[in-house]
Amino acid sequence: MQFLIKKPDQLLTFVSVMKNEHALFRYEEVAAKVASIIKNLNLNAGDRIPSVRQVSKDLQVSLATVFQAYHLLEAKGLIISRPRSGYFVNAAAKNTLIQKPAGKYIPLPSQVTLNTMIANMLKNMREFGAINFAIVAPVNELLPISRMSKALRDTLKDPTSDSFQYPLIEGHPRLVKQIVRQTFDWGTGLATDEVLVTNGCIEAINLCLDAVAKPGDIILVESPTPYGILQILERLNLLALEITLHPDTGLDLAQLALAIEQHQVAACVLTTICNSPIGCAMPRENIIRLVELLSQHHIPLIEDDALGDLSFSHPRPLPAKAYDTTNNVLYCTSFSKTLGSGFRIGWVSGGRYHEQIKRLKYISNFFTNGILQDAIGRYLETGLYNAHVKNMKTALQQNLARYMGSINRHFPDEVRIAAPKGGFSIWLELPATINASELHRRALQEGIGIFPGQIFSTSSQYKNYIRINYCLIWTTKIDWYLEKLAMLMKKYKSS
């Protein structure tokens, strides 16, 4: 093992302590132990930590386990990797974003009026953004394009395929069967007649809201929440009731309980795992409590799990639907974030509203592209999906580490960060003097696309927040643009 001369005793202690620990740690536990020892030994930024191979040998765990642990520490900004040199303690990370306790505060429902602003922002970023940190979709480098191309070719050249005809409204049988297999880990799992294939997750959520709500109804959502959800509420003339998210544990259940006591809530649209833009995840016990609470009050839960497969936790946390014993959860998800946003293939399991959702689907657009359904079904049959997602998450963690390292180096010290537990997004609180919408405008003039916090809420509470997505594969060009964005913040702050 190579040590830095200036702190040999500390690093020898590092290894000695690790040798005394029990073997066969999972990568989260290895990461936690490494982080604890770095802190306890007061290692400084730039100090080398033991190599992956040495830790693997000392702890008797696989190299893959240690790599995952180190990638996790990179994502948290604690360590950095240097090509051909190893891993080193990173510079101190920015302050962690900590949500203030909600207390007895009860939010009020509000009208949603964001569609025009969001549409204009998207249009401007397509036209003027040289680099787009606003996009929340996997880039081609992360996708199994060759495998999916083969599956699509197999579909197109199969003379016995029924994919060229109108598909069943429920979805192509090949795909539905594979979807059901993905739910086996849920315990009870789903049956084929509980699945309806849709045009992405957004259509699934639209159908669910059409089934459970009428214009003027109150819909409980997270704060902040994906702007796509707010756009749906605006289209359907529904009121949004926003519940605070904690950057680490997700939805504030105490505030939710107060809100549903004070307001007649028609339904909830929530993300229990990998919320966007924060990237937080609810603990298992909180998810179970959420499902029980809403069931007791007969309030349907529309679960948006489009990013759930990209949770950095292992094993993948179960969604709320897995704990649903009363058919009160309407589960919505998609393959857009893992196999390619261009496919627009999602699905819904609507609980006790499932037959009504099927009727609404039939009325609205009848079916979803059968050829693409068949191709995705063929790909899933290969058994390669889980390995692909695992590799994709590893790449995203590496990407996140580099983005976080750049943010740590360049952004103002006052910036606070919510470290994501998966997905694609980094949520940042800027100095109070910076208006995120104005920063968005100034950044766009420099060819940089970001999303201001204002589009993730119906209130003005996120006017100094921004979302940066780390989907784009890391290059020195990205570091340059992040530094340029940091310079805009500093210039804005001093103006």
Secondary structure, DSSP 8 states (H G I E B T S, - for coil): ----TTSHHHHHHHHHHHHTS-S---HHHHHHHHHHHHHHTT--TT-B---HHHHHHHHT--HHHHHHHHHHHHHTTSEEEETTTEEEE-----EE------TT-----B----HHHHHHHHHHHHHH-SEES---S--GGGS-HHHHHHHHHHHHT-TT-STTS---TT--HHHHHHHHHHTGGGSS---GGG-EEESHHHHHHHHHHHHH--TT-EEEEEES--HHHHHHHHHTT-EEEEEEEETTTEE-HHHHHHHHHHS-EEEEEE-SBS-TTT--B--HHHHHHHHHHHHHTT--EEEE-TTGGGBSSSS----GGGG-SSS-EEEEEESHHHH-TTT--EEEE-GGGHHHHHHHHHHHT----HHHHHHHHHHHHTT-HHHHHHHHHHHHHHHHHHHHHHHHHHS-TT-EEE--SBSSEEEEE--TT--HHHHHHHHHHTTEE-EEGGGG-SSSTTTTEEEEE--S---HHHHHHHHHHHHHHHHHHH-
